[in-house]
Amino acid sequence: MDEKLQKVLARAGFGSRRELEEWIAAGRVKVNGETAKLGDRVGSKDRITVDGKKLASHEQSAQVHPVLVYNKPLGEICTRNDPEGRPTVFDHLPPLGSARWVAIGRLDINTTGLLLFTTDGELANRLMHPSAQVQREYLVRVMGEVSPAVLENLERGVELDDGVARFDGIRHGGGEGVNQWYYVVLTEGRNREVRRLWESQGLKVSRLKRVRYGSVGLPSYVKMGKYVELPSSETKTLYQLAGLRWQPVGKPSQFSGRYLAKKRGDKAVPPPRDRRRTGAAAKSAATEKPWGAAPRRR
């Protein structure tokens, strides 16, 4: 059965559907020797090339794709390349051959915590699509007095610039005085939504960390700036959540390096040095400590 061209390329690990649509529009993809167009559909017998490289027929079928759990530090951005030379989340990921890492969702520069990466662009697309209603859970420290009325407003719904937004769940996470921790759950990924919801009630978010995406939680031993491959049992659950067929993994990927998280008290690593800085400023940035530990979940 014929499928959309960008869907086939995403499943083969070339990138997200949005990226691949841009590649097709730019003329980087050909089908049977002809420049592809947006909306083209392909079958198993069609010959596909990307930047002159032929897509093997077996790559068009279901593939084995690893999923990484990454603990994003403060100060990293989620774009692949930054004109300003700031460190990106891709700086810490293991290198690949023909495939590319695709981020499942994003976090802004001032938010830390769980990011998922995969080489399966179709999986990323399904999990990020608003219709999937995949839960995102955050641990947030709020400055100010949080009354029962405020919590009721946040769960009932608040009018923001881009429409009504609400938390699907709020749970107190500890704290004293004006600094209180809360666990909040959303099922959408609008820009700065967690911060804007609290700010709508006259409260300031001083720290924000994502601790869960869908069925995947952030393991305690994966320190800031490190990653770990998701076990096959959890990867299967993630594919089922996305409504996709899961391909069993024969053996774990052979990832290695200083950014690979290990159990038994693995230490955090500093973020990559900001490439715009030199001298004393660069030294200061490289030795800056990440946030202190957030309260444990009960």
DAHU-V877463 format. One line per field, one symbol per residue. ss: DSSP state (@ for helix, = for strand, . for the rest). phi: phi as a letter, one per 30 degrees, with the letter a starting at -180 (. if undefined). Layout:
# DAHU-V877463
ss=???
phi=???
This chain:
# DAHU-V877463
ss=..==@@@@@@@.....@@@@@@@@@...===..==.....==.....===..===.@@@@......======....=..........=@@@@.........===.......=======..@@@@@@@@.@@@...========....@@@@@@@@@.===..===...========..========......@@@@@@@....==========..==.........===..@@@@@@@@@@@.................=..................@@@@@@@@@...........
phi=.dbdedddddddjdldddddddddddidcbbhicddbejdcbcdcdccbbhicdddedddddcdbdbccbcdddjcccddbcediddcdddcdddbdddbdcdcibbddcccjdbcbbccdddedddcdeddhddbcbcbccckdcdeddddddddkbdcecjdbacdabbdcjjbidcbcbcbbbbbbddhddddddddciccdcbbbdcabidccddddddeibbbddedddddddddddicdccecdaddcdakdcddbdiieddcddeddddcbidddddddcdddeddddddc
